[in-house]
């Protein structure tokens, strides 16, 4: 099963879930200036490509989204 074979709603869920982890890291009680900066960068990367990933069938765009999602883990 590939991302292309999934219904759009199912495929979009991980793209929405990944930034929530970055926001969570930003508001963590154990955060630091370094983790805050990384969390803000992750949110910018992920939200910047969220719309493109939902509207695009381009394989390179989808690969970029996957890389950004993994950076949030």
LUMKE-771363 format. One record per residue: x, y, z of N, C-alpha, C in turn; residue in one letter. Coordinates in nm, 4 decimals, always signed. Layout:
! LUMKE-771363
[atom [X Y Z] [X Y Z] [X Y Z] 'a']
...
END
This chain:
! LUMKE-771363
[atom [+0.0844 -0.1169 +0.0000] [+0.0000 +0.0000 +0.0000] [+0.0893 +0.1237 +0.0000] 'x']
[atom [+0.0586 +0.2178 -0.0858] [+0.1331 +0.3425 -0.0926] [+0.0429 +0.4588 -0.0543] 'x']
[atom [+0.1043 +0.5733 -0.0387] [+0.0279 +0.6922 -0.0032] [-0.0750 +0.7255 -0.1098] 'x']
[atom [-0.0417 +0.6963 -0.2359] [-0.1338 +0.7248 -0.3462] [-0.2588 +0.6376 -0.3415] 'x']
[atom [-0.2493 +0.5199 -0.2825] [-0.3638 +0.4295 -0.2821] [-0.4590 +0.4549 -0.1649] 'x']
[atom [-0.4194 +0.5391 -0.0719] [-0.5048 +0.5686 +0.0429] [-0.6061 +0.6779 +0.0098] 'x']
[atom [-0.7214 +0.6743 +0.0739] [-0.8145 +0.7861 +0.0597] [-0.7484 +0.9140 +0.1138] 'x']
[atom [-0.7799 +1.0279 +0.0543] [-0.7160 +1.1541 +0.0920] [-0.7283 +1.1833 +0.2409] 'x']
[atom [-0.8425 +1.1544 +0.2992] [-0.8633 +1.1806 +0.4420] [-0.7664 +1.0998 +0.5271] 'x']
[atom [-0.7448 +0.9751 +0.4925] [-0.6537 +0.8888 +0.5674] [-0.5093 +0.9337 +0.5465] 'x']
[atom [-0.4747 +0.9702 +0.4244] [-0.3387 +1.0138 +0.3940] [-0.3052 +1.1454 +0.4631] 'x']
[atom [-0.4029 +1.2304 +0.4862] [-0.3784 +1.3613 +0.5472] [-0.3601 +1.3528 +0.6983] 'x']
[atom [-0.4074 +1.2488 +0.7612] [-0.4001 +1.2403 +0.9072] [-0.2573 +1.2483 +0.9614] 'x']
[atom [-0.1609 +1.1729 +0.9073] [-0.0236 +1.1871 +0.9590] [+0.0340 +1.3260 +0.9360] 'x']
[atom [-0.0054 +1.3905 +0.8261] [+0.0441 +1.5254 +0.7971] [-0.0091 +1.6251 +0.8988] 'x']
[atom [-0.1222 +1.5979 +0.9559] [-0.1788 +1.6851 +1.0592] [-0.1234 +1.6469 +1.1964] 'x']
[atom [-0.0957 +1.5195 +1.2169] [-0.0477 +1.4714 +1.3457] [+0.0955 +1.5155 +1.3740] 'x']
[atom [+0.1805 +1.5174 +1.2727] [+0.3219 +1.5491 +1.2938] [+0.3440 +1.6872 +1.3564] 'x']
[atom [+0.2798 +1.7925 +1.3064] [+0.3017 +1.9231 +1.3706] [+0.2531 +1.9290 +1.5160] 'x']
[atom [+0.1548 +1.8482 +1.5507] [+0.1085 +1.8498 +1.6896] [+0.2187 +1.8021 +1.7839] 'x']
[atom [+0.3025 +1.7106 +1.7372] [+0.4142 +1.6649 +1.8200] [+0.5170 +1.7766 +1.8386] 'x']
[atom [+0.5385 +1.8552 +1.7351] [+0.6318 +1.9674 +1.7468] [+0.5770 +2.0732 +1.8423] 'x']
[atom [+0.4479 +2.1004 +1.8347] [+0.3860 +2.1969 +1.9261] [+0.3952 +2.1444 +2.0693] 'x']
[atom [+0.3731 +2.0155 +2.0851] [+0.3849 +1.9519 +2.2160] [+0.5258 +1.9710 +2.2733] 'x']
[atom [+0.6269 +1.9537 +2.1890] [+0.7655 +1.9706 +2.2331] [+0.7917 +2.1146 +2.2759] 'x']
[atom [+0.7331 +2.2082 +2.2056] [+0.7527 +2.3497 +2.2387] [+0.6965 +2.3831 +2.3774] 'x']
[atom [+0.5821 +2.3277 +2.4092] [+0.5167 +2.3579 +2.5365] [+0.5553 +2.2618 +2.6497] 'x']
[atom [+0.6473 +2.1730 +2.6242] [+0.6889 +2.0761 +2.7247] [+0.7526 +2.1449 +2.8455] 'x']
[atom [+0.7256 +2.0911 +2.9616] [+0.7867 +2.1422 +3.0845] [+0.9370 +2.1164 +3.0867] 'x']
[atom [+0.9836 +2.0237 +3.0050] [+1.1255 +1.9885 +3.0011] [+1.1982 +2.0555 +2.8844] 'x']
[atom [+1.1339 +2.1526 +2.8227] [+1.1920 +2.2200 +2.7073] [+1.3095 +2.3085 +2.7438] 'x']
[atom [+1.3825 +2.3465 +2.6420] [+1.4960 +2.4373 +2.6564] [+1.4954 +2.5296 +2.5348] 'x']
[atom [+1.5790 +2.6312 +2.5339] [+1.5838 +2.7166 +2.4151] [+1.6164 +2.6389 +2.2870] 'x']
[atom [+1.6978 +2.5365 +2.2988] [+1.7326 +2.4560 +2.1814] [+1.6117 +2.3759 +2.1331] 'x']
[atom [+1.5437 +2.3080 +2.2250] [+1.4270 +2.2287 +2.1834] [+1.3148 +2.3187 +2.1331] 'x']
[atom [+1.3013 +2.4369 +2.1912] [+1.2001 +2.5316 +2.1429] [+1.2299 +2.5744 +1.9990] 'x']
[atom [+1.3562 +2.6047 +1.9708] [+1.3943 +2.6452 +1.8349] [+1.3705 +2.5320 +1.7352] 'x']
[atom [+1.4042 +2.4105 +1.7742] [+1.3816 +2.2951 +1.6853] [+1.2319 +2.2716 +1.6633] 'x']
[atom [+1.1534 +2.2880 +1.7676] [+1.0088 +2.2679 +1.7551] [+0.9474 +2.3721 +1.6623] 'x']
[atom [+0.9884 +2.4971 +1.6758] [+0.9367 +2.6027 +1.5879] [+0.9765 +2.5759 +1.4434] 'x']
[atom [+1.1002 +2.5342 +1.4209] [+1.1450 +2.5018 +1.2849] [+1.0652 +2.3858 +1.2268] 'x']
[atom [+1.0373 +2.2857 +1.3096] [+0.9600 +2.1702 +1.2624] [+0.8186 +2.2114 +1.2229] 'x']
[atom [+0.7556 +2.2951 +1.3032] [+0.6196 +2.3415 +1.2715] [+0.6196 +2.4183 +1.1394] 'x']
[atom [+0.7158 +2.5053 +1.1206] [+0.7235 +2.5829 +0.9957] [+0.7405 +2.4910 +0.8742] 'x']
[atom [+0.8295 +2.3945 +0.8857] [+0.8506 +2.3009 +0.7744] [+0.7245 +2.2211 +0.7440] 'x']
[atom [+0.6617 +2.1716 +0.8477] [+0.5477 +2.0826 +0.8282] [+0.4244 +2.1566 +0.7794] 'x']
[atom [+0.3913 +2.2686 +0.8399] [+0.2732 +2.3420 +0.7949] [+0.2949 +2.4053 +0.6587] 'x']
[atom [+0.4204 +2.4402 +0.6295] [+0.4497 +2.4983 +0.4999] [+0.4221 +2.4036 +0.3852] 'x']
[atom [+0.4304 +2.2754 +0.4114] [+0.4086 +2.1782 +0.3052] [+0.2775 +2.1010 +0.3193] 'x']
[atom [+0.2011 +2.1297 +0.4233] [+0.0756 +2.0570 +0.4457] [-0.0223 +2.0765 +0.3307] 'x']
[atom [-0.0440 +2.2007 +0.2923] [-0.1385 +2.2284 +0.1835] [-0.0906 +2.1639 +0.0534] 'x']
[atom [+0.0377 +2.1746 +0.0260] [+0.0922 +2.1159 -0.0969] [+0.0743 +1.9644 -0.0981] 'x']
[atom [+0.0919 +1.9018 +0.0167] [+0.0800 +1.7564 +0.0203] [-0.0631 +1.7101 -0.0034] 'x']
[atom [-0.1588 +1.7868 +0.0437] [-0.2981 +1.7483 +0.0267] [-0.3433 +1.7691 -0.1170] 'x']
[atom [-0.2937 +1.8739 -0.1810] [-0.3384 +1.9069 -0.3157] [-0.2549 +1.8438 -0.4263] 'x']
[atom [-0.1442 +1.7809 -0.3923] [-0.0512 +1.7354 -0.4951] [-0.0510 +1.5839 -0.5109] 'x']
[atom [-0.0305 +1.5416 -0.6337] [-0.0052 +1.4009 -0.6620] [+0.1415 +1.3797 -0.6972] 'x']
[atom [+0.2213 +1.4855 -0.6858] [+0.3621 +1.4798 -0.7217] [+0.4378 +1.3943 -0.6198] 'x']
[atom [+0.5056 +1.2935 -0.6679] [+0.5793 +1.2002 -0.5820] [+0.6859 +1.2729 -0.4990] 'x']
[atom [+0.7564 +1.3702 -0.5567] [+0.8613 +1.4421 -0.4841] [+0.8031 +1.5238 -0.3688] 'x']
[atom [+0.6873 +1.5833 -0.3884] [+0.6224 +1.6580 -0.2802] [+0.5870 +1.5629 -0.1677] 'x']
[atom [+0.5335 +1.4486 -0.2003] [+0.4947 +1.3514 -0.0981] [+0.6157 +1.2956 -0.0244] 'x']
[atom [+0.7267 +1.2769 -0.0944] [+0.8495 +1.2314 -0.0291] [+0.8993 +1.3382 +0.0685] 'x']
[atom [+0.8922 +1.4641 +0.0279] [+0.9317 +1.5736 +0.1163] [+0.8475 +1.5780 +0.2418] 'x']
[atom [+0.7183 +1.5529 +0.2262] [+0.6284 +1.5510 +0.3417] [+0.6676 +1.4376 +0.4366] 'x']
[atom [+0.6982 +1.3227 +0.3812] [+0.7370 +1.2088 +0.4634] [+0.8654 +1.2390 +0.5412] 'x']
[atom [+0.9615 +1.3045 +0.4778] [+1.0844 +1.3395 +0.5463] [+1.0578 +1.4377 +0.6597] 'x']
[atom [+0.9701 +1.5338 +0.6360] [+0.9364 +1.6295 +0.7413] [+0.8622 +1.5615 +0.8560] 'x']
[atom [+0.7754 +1.4672 +0.8208] [+0.7028 +1.3953 +0.9250] [+0.7997 +1.3182 +1.0139] 'x']
[atom [+0.8967 +1.2551 +0.9507] [+0.9941 +1.1773 +1.0283] [+1.0813 +1.2668 +1.1139] 'x']
[atom [+1.1035 +1.3908 +1.0721] [+1.1855 +1.4817 +1.1529] [+1.1147 +1.5181 +1.2823] 'x']
[atom [+0.9844 +1.5022 +1.2869] [+0.9082 +1.5365 +1.4061] [+0.9046 +1.4228 +1.5076] 'x']
[atom [+0.9473 +1.3053 +1.4681] [+0.9392 +1.1901 +1.5598] [+1.0446 +1.1957 +1.6672] 'x']
END
